[in-house]
Amino acid sequence: MYLTTEKKQEIFAKHGKSATDTGTSEGQIALFSFRISHLTEHLKKNKKDYNTQRSLIKLVGKRRSLLDYLHKTDITRYRAIVKELDLRR
């Protein structure tokens, strides 16, 4: 499995408040970004996997809505997470 409990804790510890705080927007955005990059690599090899393609599109939408929320509520946190994760927008 590509996403183990240890990997999740590492992501949340790096981008969230702590390893057990899974509710912060930054932590969820970082987790979605990790999953999006994994699914993108999978789809490069398996072009006809339409179920994974649909899941990828849904994940991108979830991440976009979280980024929009963070942009509305706290612009400095938004800019920090975009810069840290190297997102285009």
N, C-alpha and C positions, 0 to 999 in steps of 0.2 A: 504494500500500500504506500502510495506516495506521500500521504499526509498523516503522519503519526501524531500521537498525543504530545510527544516531546517537541516535534516541529511546531505544533500549534502553540505550545507554551512559549517556545522561543520567539515566535512571531509576536505574540501578545506581550511578552516581556520587553521586546525591543520597541514596539510601537504603541503599546497601551500603557496603563499606569502600573500594572503588575502582571505576572504570568497568569494569575487567576481571574483578572478583570477582563472578561470577554465582551463587555457591553460597550466599550468606548468606540466611537466612530472610527478613530484612527486604527485601532486594532482590527476592526471588521474590514475596513478598506484594505489594509495590508494583507489580511487573509484572503480576501476576494482577489487581490492582485496576484498572489501566489497561485491560487487555483486557476485563474485566467491564463497565466503563463504556462501552466502545466497542460491545460486543455488545448491551448494553441499549438504546443509542440505535438500533442497527440493527433490533432487534426491535420498537421502537415504530413504525417505518415499515413493517416487513414482519412482520405478525402471524402469518402462516402458515408461516414459515420454521422448521420443526420441527427440522431438523438443527442450526441455529444455537442454537435453544433448548436442545437436548440438550447442546451444547458449553458453553453458559453454565452449566448446572446442574453439569456436571463441573468447570468452573473454580471455581465457588463452593465445591464440596466440597474441592477441592485447597487453596484458600486457607484454608478452615476448618480443615483438618487441620494446615496449617503454623502457623496461629495457635494451635491447641491445643498443638502441640509447643513453640512459643515460650513459651506460658503455663506449661507444666510446667517448662521448663528455666530460663528467666530472665524473671521477672515484670516487671522494670523495662524491659527491651527490648520486651516485649509491650505494656506500657502506652504506651511512647513511640511505637511504630509505629501503634497504634490511634488515638492522639491526632493524630499527624502526618497520617495518611491520612483522618481523620475517619470512621472506621468506627463503627457504632452500638454494638457490644458492647465 
